């Protein structure tokens, strides 16, 4: 049984998490197929979520919160909720919340917040090594995944950047 479990984990395809800051949504994908879409809270204007591609490096159940000399153990007062999915950018992750009214808003210190029931479901879908893309603008990729139209300025910027890099080689 243990050997079968190890083989199953080794064969598992890496999953991709894509977060749209403007849409306040997160999607989990495998091989182009959507496994789940969740509403999220993103970083506030004064503490925005980082943009870019990251990797999941840790997964914790019932995490303890540490911030500026404050320690809050697992429980209803913990701002991380019941799960923490840490990224390879120190201090940033995807987690639950003790403030469910913040979901759908720009309200965090930069992390991605999920409803507690959603973080438990999300936690079961992802593993260490899966990729996380955080997009600050609605480009064509985000519009295709989440629906709607791309932000024209983001599309123009992406096209000029790709044309510039192709011409320089």
C-alpha positions in Angstrom: 0.0 0.0 0.0 2.8 2.5 0.9 4.5 1.7 -2.4 1.3 2.3 -4.3 0.8 5.7 -2.6 4.4 6.8 -3.3 3.9 5.8 -7.0 0.6 7.7 -7.2 2.2 10.9 -5.8 5.2 10.6 -8.1 3.0 10.3 -11.1 0.7 13.2 -10.1 0.8 16.0 -12.7 1.8 19.4 -11.3 -1.1 21.7 -10.9 -1.3 25.4 -11.7 -3.0 27.9 -9.5 -3.9 31.2 -11.3 -5.0 34.2 -9.3 -6.6 37.3 -10.9 -6.2 40.2 -8.6 -8.7 42.4 -10.5 -11.3 39.6 -10.5 -10.6 38.6 -6.9 -10.7 34.9 -8.0 -8.4 31.9 -7.9 -8.5 28.8 -10.2 -6.8 25.5 -9.8 -6.0 23.8 -13.1 -4.5 20.5 -14.3 -3.5 20.0 -17.9 -5.7 23.0 -18.9 -8.8 21.6 -17.1 -10.3 23.7 -14.3 -10.6 21.8 -11.1 -12.0 24.6 -9.0 -12.7 28.3 -8.9 -12.8 30.3 -5.6 -13.4 33.9 -4.6 -10.5 35.5 -2.7 -9.3 38.6 -1.0 -6.1 40.1 -2.3 -3.6 42.6 -0.9 -4.9 46.1 0.0 -3.6 49.1 -1.9 -1.0 49.8 0.8 0.2 46.2 0.8 -0.5 44.7 -2.6 -0.2 41.0 -3.5 3.0 40.3 -5.4 2.7 39.7 -9.1 4.5 36.9 -10.8 5.1 33.1 -10.8 5.7 31.4 -7.5 5.9 27.8 -6.2 4.1 26.2 -3.3 6.8 25.3 -0.7 4.8 24.5 2.4 1.4 23.3 3.5 0.2 23.6 7.1 -2.9 22.5 8.9 -4.1 24.6 11.9 -1.2 27.1 11.5 0.0 29.5 14.2 0.0 33.2 13.3 3.2 35.2 14.0 3.4 38.9 13.2 5.3 41.8 14.9 5.6 40.1 18.3 2.0 38.7 18.1 1.5 35.0 18.3 -2.0 33.6 17.8 -2.5 29.8 18.0 -4.8 27.9 15.8 -8.5 28.6 16.4 -11.3 31.0 15.6 -9.2 34.2 16.3 -6.4 33.1 14.0 -6.2 35.3 10.9 -4.8 32.4 8.9 -7.8 30.2 9.3 -7.5 26.4 9.3 -4.8 26.1 6.5 -1.7 27.8 5.2 -0.2 27.2 1.8 3.2 29.0 1.7 4.8 30.4 -1.4 8.5 30.7 -2.2 8.3 34.4 -1.5 9.0 34.8 2.2 5.9 35.7 4.2 3.4 35.2 1.4 0.9 32.5 1.0 -2.7 31.5 0.5 -4.7 30.9 3.7 -8.1 31.0 5.3 -9.4 33.9 7.4 -11.1 35.0 10.5 -12.7 37.9 8.5 -14.9 36.2 5.9 -16.4 39.6 5.0 -13.1 40.6 3.4 -13.4 37.9 0.6 -13.9 39.7 -2.8 -12.0 42.8 -1.6 -8.5 44.2 -1.6 -8.0 43.8 2.2 -5.0 41.6 3.1 -1.4 42.4 3.9 -0.5 40.9 0.5 -1.5 37.3 1.0 -4.4 35.6 -0.8 -7.3 35.0 1.6 -10.0 32.4 1.1 -13.1 31.4 3.0 -12.3 28.7 5.5 -14.4 26.1 3.8 -12.7 27.0 0.5 -9.2 26.8 1.8 -9.8 23.3 3.1 -11.0 22.3 -0.3 -8.2 24.1 -2.1 -5.6 22.6 0.3 -6.7 19.1 -0.8 -6.2 20.0 -4.5 -2.6 21.4 -4.3 0.8 20.0 -3.3 4.3 21.3 -2.7 5.9 22.1 -6.1 2.7 23.2 -7.8 2.9 26.7 -9.4 1.0 29.8 -8.4 0.7 32.7 -10.9 -0.6 36.0 -9.5 -1.8 38.4 -12.2 -2.3 42.1 -11.3 -4.0 42.9 -14.6 -6.6 41.3 -16.8 -4.6 40.2 -19.8 -5.7 37.7 -22.5 -4.8 34.7 -20.4 -6.9 35.9 -17.4 -9.8 36.8 -19.6 -9.7 33.3 -21.2 -9.6 31.6 -17.8 -12.1 33.7 -15.9 -14.3 35.0 -18.8 -15.0 38.6 -19.8 -12.7 41.0 -21.7 -9.0 41.6 -21.3 -7.9 45.1 -20.1 -6.7 46.7 -23.4 -3.8 48.4 -21.8 -2.6 45.1 -20.3 -2.9 43.4 -23.8 -1.0 46.3 -25.5 1.7 46.1 -22.9 2.1 42.3 -23.2 2.3 42.6 -27.0 4.9 45.3 -27.0 7.0 43.4 -24.4 6.9 40.2 -26.5 7.7 42.1 -29.7 10.6 43.9 -28.0 12.1 40.7 -26.6 11.7 38.8 -30.0 13.4 41.7 -31.8 16.3 41.8 -29.5 17.4 38.2 -30.0 
